[in-house]
Amino acid sequence: MLFNSLASALSKIRKKYEFFNGPFKDCGYGIQKTSINEYYSWHIDGGSHEFSKRQLVAIWYLNDLESNEGGETEFEYQKIQIRPEAGKLILFPPFWTHRHQGAPVKIGTKYIATTWIVFA
């Protein structure tokens, strides 16, 4: 499921952005659980030598959280919040332009899967 949705999304990006034509690969997949009152503070996913090959961040929401339950992914400079919806994939650059955080979960538990796209 994850690989197929990522392949489909990357195909669309390649058609829209002519210079995003890689060969690319993912960095393996991780699962994260965020419980009530937990959150991830503001950060970026690229920058240092260790992470400098990252070209995109991929986050899949594995469950739904309603608007009053928290857990949104917030992008500071874009001024947007994305509510967790099961199966939704978001892709974004790992750079300073897309500083983001996982807002505190107020009710329930949030599950996500993540990977990073790098040049192969």
C-alpha positions as CSV (number, residue, x, y, z in Angstrom):
1,M,0.0,0.0,0.0
2,L,2.6,2.6,1.0
3,F,5.0,1.8,-1.9
4,N,2.2,2.0,-4.5
5,S,0.8,5.3,-3.2
6,L,4.3,6.8,-3.1
7,A,5.0,5.6,-6.7
8,S,1.8,7.1,-7.9
9,A,2.5,10.5,-6.2
10,L,6.1,10.6,-7.5
11,S,4.8,9.9,-11.0
12,K,2.5,13.0,-10.7
13,I,5.3,15.1,-9.4
14,R,7.7,14.1,-12.2
15,K,5.0,15.1,-14.8
16,K,4.5,18.5,-13.1
17,Y,8.1,19.4,-12.3
18,E,10.5,18.6,-15.2
19,F,13.7,18.8,-13.1
20,F,12.4,16.3,-10.5
21,N,13.3,13.3,-12.7
22,G,15.7,11.4,-10.5
23,P,16.3,8.1,-10.1
24,F,15.0,8.1,-6.5
25,K,14.6,5.6,-3.7
26,D,13.1,5.7,-0.3
27,C,15.0,5.3,3.0
28,G,12.9,2.5,4.4
29,Y,9.7,3.0,6.4
30,G,9.1,3.9,10.0
31,I,5.9,3.8,12.1
32,Q,5.3,6.4,14.8
33,K,2.7,6.4,17.5
34,T,1.7,9.7,19.2
35,S,-0.5,9.3,22.3
36,I,-2.6,11.9,24.2
37,N,-0.6,15.1,25.1
38,E,2.3,14.0,23.0
39,Y,3.6,16.0,20.0
40,Y,6.6,16.6,17.8
41,S,8.1,20.1,18.1
42,W,9.0,22.4,15.2
43,H,11.7,20.9,13.0
44,I,12.9,20.3,9.5
45,D,14.0,16.9,8.1
46,G,17.0,17.9,6.1
47,G,20.0,20.1,6.3
48,S,23.0,18.5,8.0
49,H,25.4,16.2,6.2
50,E,23.7,13.1,7.5
51,F,20.3,14.2,6.0
52,S,21.6,16.3,3.0
53,K,20.5,13.7,0.4
54,R,16.9,13.9,1.3
55,Q,14.7,15.5,-1.4
56,L,11.2,14.8,-0.1
57,V,9.5,13.8,3.1
58,A,6.6,11.3,2.9
59,I,4.0,11.0,5.7
60,W,1.1,8.7,5.6
61,Y,-1.7,9.0,8.1
62,L,-2.7,5.5,9.3
63,N,-5.9,6.6,11.2
64,D,-8.4,9.4,11.4
65,L,-8.5,12.1,14.0
66,E,-11.4,14.5,14.1
67,S,-10.9,18.2,14.2
68,N,-11.3,18.4,18.0
69,E,-8.8,15.6,18.6
70,G,-5.6,17.4,17.6
71,G,-2.6,15.7,16.0
72,E,-2.5,18.0,12.9
73,T,0.7,18.4,10.9
74,E,1.3,22.2,10.9
75,F,3.5,24.0,8.5
76,E,4.8,27.3,9.9
77,Y,5.6,29.3,6.8
78,Q,2.8,28.0,4.7
79,K,0.3,28.6,7.5
80,I,-1.5,25.3,6.9
81,Q,-2.7,22.5,9.1
82,I,-3.3,19.0,7.8
83,R,-5.7,16.8,9.8
84,P,-4.9,13.1,10.0
85,E,-7.1,11.0,7.7
86,A,-6.4,7.3,7.2
87,G,-4.6,6.7,3.9
88,K,-3.7,10.3,3.2
89,L,-0.1,10.8,1.9
90,I,1.6,14.2,2.2
91,L,4.9,15.0,0.4
92,F,6.9,18.1,1.0
93,P,10.6,19.3,0.9
94,P,12.7,18.5,3.9
95,F,14.3,22.0,3.9
96,W,14.0,25.1,6.0
97,T,11.2,26.3,3.8
98,H,8.9,23.6,5.3
99,R,9.5,23.8,9.0
100,H,6.7,21.7,10.6
101,Q,5.4,20.1,13.8
102,G,3.0,17.5,14.9
103,A,0.4,19.3,17.1
104,P,-0.5,17.7,20.4
105,V,-3.0,14.8,20.3
106,K,-5.9,15.7,22.5
107,I,-8.1,12.6,22.2
108,G,-7.1,9.2,21.0
109,T,-3.9,8.1,19.3
110,K,-2.2,9.2,16.1
111,Y,-0.4,6.7,13.9
112,I,1.8,7.7,10.9
113,A,4.3,6.0,8.6
114,T,7.2,8.0,7.2
115,T,10.1,7.8,4.8
116,W,12.4,10.2,2.9
117,I,13.0,10.2,-0.8
118,V,16.7,10.5,-1.8
119,F,18.6,10.3,-5.1
120,A,19.4,6.7,-5.9
